Amino acid sequence: MEEGFPFHLALPDVLISLLSLLFFLLDVVLDLWAIDCLYKEEKYSSMGLLIFFLLSSSILVQTYSWLWYSDSSVTLDTKVERFIKRHGLMAPVHICQLSVFLRFAAVLEISICRFNQSDRFSKGLTMYMIHDLSTLRLFEAFSESASQLVLMTALIFEMQEMQHFTVIKIIGSLFVLTFSVLSYHHNMRAFLPEKLGMGWLSSVIYFLWNLFLISPRVVCVSLVASVLPCLIAAHFLSLWTLLVLWAWWEKTDFMDTKAGEWLYRATVGLIWYFSWFNVTSGNTKLRGIIYHVVMGADNALLLGLWWWWRSVESARLSPFPINPYILIGLLVIIYITGVLLKLVYYWKCHPNKPVLDINLNNDAGSDSLELDSSETLEPKPEPEVTVLVGINKRIRHMAVNFYC
């Protein structure tokens, strides 16, 4: 029997939308503060890099938002979006880098209506809007917050004394990054039946293992960036290119155009530089093992290179603000703890490959889903089938890949 879209908006969903907006605004304030502090400290090269990261990330997000709004199959049902489009303001909004605020306003409008038990918006539309915003925030977090973390951490390693703005910016960027990952995880929970929904314990474990795996990666990259910035730039470009080619080899199918798909693969390569992100179905366990082995070896290589360079240039370089032995020991312990927490999450908290029997409904050329839960011809019992109705291609692929 066919079911409706299994999404139930509750108070936590409204709170997450509000918190996401607050953290976004906080991140903007911290960005402006960091730029001002770097200018006053006369660190013009670092200030220029920070501005470059901010602009590049914002342009990336606006590009995705524009491509998704340009989809002819998308119907704008919120008042705020209809107002913007009716008055021809959609292009100016994106040119002024304000599309995220527009999507936040649309999500808040939908969330409040759904929370008030209003039937004005369908459940499928609710999930569609929240999913797109969550995905944009995830892309922005890895393109902006991760790069800022590397920059600010490298500045701390270069200085003998820690300055307040760098420490606060590091904490803020790390929190924004991990909260964006957690928000994406919370968003994916909506694709499961209520009895398979993941509780807060699984969210905490998911948050922690991402924090413990991303942080050592950022520190290892920052250590080399503090002494050999040109080398780390070459390292990023080389590894990022290989990761983009890996995404191409995986035959990703996320966007509707070839150019959009290559943009997505480039974004995936950037995310993979810092953390694992599943983009295709299949043998994800093997791909995950290969990824963590390669990235673990790369982290060890970066640490070894940094240790060797400091030993060679010890007379020229300023004293390191942290005991190197303690730092390396902590990085190893945190990374191993992150791997163990990830194993615990997939062992105890992650659903065991819920079946999504996907049949596209192409009567009107739409790309929506209609999953069938009819009995199969197999005599043995099959896992429970989740039925989804009215899901576009992006959401469908994200859901399928997340629960592989």
N, C-alpha and C positions, 0 to 999 in steps of 0.2 A: 504494500500500500504506500502511496506517495505521501510524504510529509512536507510541511512547510519548512521554511528556512529556520534552522534551530538556533535562533538568536533571541535572547531575552535580556532586554536592557534593564538594569537595576541601578541602585545608588552607586555601587563601585564603578560602573561604567561612566556615569556622569562625573564622578570625582576624578577618574583617570583623565578624562578630557580636560577638566579644569586644571589639574596638576600639570598636564602636558603643556597647556598654554602658559601657566605661570613659570615653568622651568624654561620654556622658550624665551619669554620676556627677560627672565633672570640672566640667561645666557647672552642675550643682546646687550644688557647693561654691563655684564662682566667684560664683553668684547670691547665696548667703548672705553671702559675703565683701563683695560690692559693697554689699549692703543695710546691713551693719554699718558699712562705711566712710562711706557717705553719711549715716548717722545720726550718726556721730561728727563729721563735717564740718558737721552741722546743715543739710544740704541736704534738707530734709524734702519739698519738692515733687518733687525728682528721685527721692527714695526712694519716694514714693507712686506716681509714674509707673512705676518699675521693678516694684514689687509688683503694680500693675495689669496690666502686660504679662505678668508671670509667671502670675498667676491666670487671665487671659483665655486665654492660650495653653493652659494646663493644662486648663481647662474645655472648650475646643475639642477637644483631643485625646481627653479622656475621653468626650465626646459621640460622636465618630466610633467609638471603640472599643466603646462600649455599643451603638450601632446595629448594628455589624457582628457583635457577639456575640449580639445579639437576633435575628439572621436565623435563621429556623426551619430553613433548609437546611444550616446549619453544624453539623458534627459535631465535638465536642471530643475529640480522640484522645490528647492528651498527658496524662500523669499529673497534672501540676500544675494544668491547667485543669479536669480532671475532679474533682479534689479540691476546688477552689474552688467549682465549681457544685454538687457533691453536698452540700456543707455550707451552701449558700445564701449564699455570701460574694461572689458576683459583684457585686451592688449595692454592698455596703460597700467593696469594692476600688475601684470607680469613684468613689464618693463621697469616699474618702480619697485620690484622685488617684494611684492605684497601678497602673492598668491597664498602663502602659508596662513596669513591672517584671514584671508577670505575663506579658506577651507576650515580653519578653526571656528569661524563664525557660523559656517554651515553645519558643522558637526555639533556645536553647542545648541543651535536651533533645533536640530533633529533630536539631540539627547534630551533636551527639556521637554519637547513634545512627547517623546516616547515615555519619559519618566512620569509625565502627567497622564499616562494612559490614553494619549491621543492617537487616533487611527489615521491621522493625516499622512504619515509616512509609513511605507511598507518596511517590513523587517529587512528585506533584501537591500533596499536603498540605504537603510541605516548602516548595515554592515559594509556596503559598498563605499560610502563616504568615510567611515571610520578607518577602513582598511587602507584606502588611498592615503589618508593623512598619516597613518602609522608608518606606511612604507616610505613616504617622503621624509618623515622625521628620522627614520632609520638611515636612509641614504645621506641625509644632512649630517647626522651624528658622526658617521665614519669619514665623510669627506671634510668636515670642519672640526669637530671636537677632537678626533683622533690626531689630526695633524697639529692642532694647537697643543695637545698634550705633549707631543714630541718636542715642539718648539720650546714650550715653557719648562719642561723637564731638562732639556739641554741647557737652557739658561741657568738653571739652578746648579747644574754640574760645573758650569764655567765660573760661577761666583763662589767666593769663600763664605759669604753670608747669604742666607735665604732672605729674600725680600717678600713682603706681605702680598703684593699683587700677584707674584708668580705662584705662590703657594695657594692662594684663594682661587686663581684661575685654573690651576691644575685640579683642585678639588671640584670646582664647578664643572669643568669639561668632563672629568671622569664620571661625575654623577649624571650629567646630561646624557652621556654616551650609554652608560649602563641602564638608565631609566628608559631610554629609547628602545634598547634591546628588550627590556622587560615589558614595555608597552606593546611591542610587536608580538611577544609571547602571549600576553594577555589577550590580544586581538585574535590570535590563532585558536584560542580556547573556544571561541564561538562556533567553530566548525564541528564540534563534537556534540553528541547527545548529552543531555544533562547528567545522566548517570556516569558518563566518562569524563565529565568536566574536571579539570585539574584544580586542586585547592591551593591555598596560600603557601603551604609548605613547599610544594613543587615550584611555585613562583620564586620563593626565597632561594631554593637550591639553584634554580636556573639563573637567577641574578648573581649568585656568588660564584658559580663556576665561570660565567662570562667575565666577571670582575677579576678573578684570579688568573685567567688565561690572557686577558687583554693587557692587564697592567704589566706583567713581565715583558711582554712583547714591546710595549711602548718604552719601557725603561731600557731595554737592550738597544733599540733603535736610537734612543736619545743619547746613550753613552757614546756611541760612535759618532753621532751628529755633533756632539760637543767638542770632539777633537779632530774629526775628519768630515766636515760637512759636505764637501764635494763627493767624497766616496759614498756617503749614505744616499746622496741624490742619485748617483749612478746605480747603487744597489737597488733603490726603490724602482727606478725605471726598468731595470733588467728583470727583476722578479715580477713586477706588475705586468710587464709584457707577456711573460710566461704564464701568469695566472689568467690573463685575458684569453690567451690561446687555449688554455685548459677549459675555460668557460665556453669557447667556441667549439671545442672538441666534444663537450658535453651536449651540444645541440640544444642550447637554451631556447625557449619559445615563450617569451614574456611580453614583448611589445608587438604592435601590429605592422610595423614597417621594418625593413632591413636596417636602415640607419638607426632607428630607435632600438633595435635589438643589439647593435654593436655598442650603442651608448650604455645599454643595460649591462653588457658583458664587461665594458670598461669599469662600470661601477662595482660589479661583482669582484673584479680583480682588485679594486681598492679595498673592498671589505675583507677579502681573503688575505690581504697583506697584514691585517690585524687579527682577524677572527674567522672561524668557519661559518659558512652560510650555505645551506643546501639549496641548489637551484634546479636539480633534476631528480626524477624518481629512479628507482633501480637499486643497485647494491651500494647504498649510501654508507653502510658500515665500513666497507673496504676503502671508499674514497675518504672517509673521515680519518681512518687510520693512516693512510698515505699522507694526508694533509698534516696531521699532527706530528708525524715522524719528520717530515720535511721541515716544518716550521720549528720544531724542537732543535733540529740540527742547525738550522739557520740562526736561531737564537744563540746557540753555543758558539757558532762561528763568529757572530758579532761580539759576544763577550770576550772570546779569545783574542780577536783583533784589537779590541779596546785595551785589554790587559797588556798586550805586547806593545802597543803604541805608547801607553803611559810609562811602561818600564824603559822604553828607549828614550822618550822625551821628558823624563821625570824632572830634569834640571830646568827645563824651559816652561813646563806647564805649572799652573797654580795648584796649591794643595787641594786635594779632593775633599769635599765637605763631609763625606761619609766614609767610614772604614770599608775599603774595597772587599775585604774578606767577608764582613758581615753582609754587605750588599749582595754579593754573589750567592752566599748561602741562603739569604732570604728569597732571592729570585727563584732559586731551584726549589725551595720548599713550597713557595706560593704556586709555582707552575705545576708541580706534582699534585698539590692539593686540588688545584683546579681540574686537572685530568680525573682525579678520583671522584670529585663531586659530579663531574659530567657523567661518569660511569654510573654513579648512584642514581642520578636523575633518569637516565635512559633505562636503568634496571627497575626502578621502583615507581617512577612518576610519569614517564612518557607512555601514552597508549601504545599497545602492541600492534602496530600497523592496522588501524581501523580501515576496513575495506570501503572504497569509494567506487561504486559501479557507475561509471560516467557514460551517459548517452546524450549527445548534443541534440538539441531541438532546433532544426534548421528550416522549419516551415516558412519562416519569414526572414530567413537569412540572419537570424540572431545568433549570438554566441553564448547564450545562456545555458545553464546546466539543468538537466532533469535526470536525477539518479533513480534507478529502479531498484526496488527491494524484493522483486519476485524471486521465487525459489529457483535454484539452479538444478541442472540435471544430475549433479554429483550426488551419490548416495550418502557421502559423509557430511556432517554438519559444517556449515560455512560460518566465518566470523560475521558479526553484525554489520549490516550495511547502513551507512549514513546517507540520507536522502537530502539533496540540496536543490533548491529551485531558484532560478533567477540570478545566478552568479556569473559574472563576466570572466573572460579568459584569465586576466591577471590574478583575480582572487582564486579562481579554480586551481591554477598552477601553484600558487603559493601554498594553498591548503594541502594539496596532494604531496608536494615536496616536503612540507614541514612534518608530515606524519609518516614519511617513508621509513 
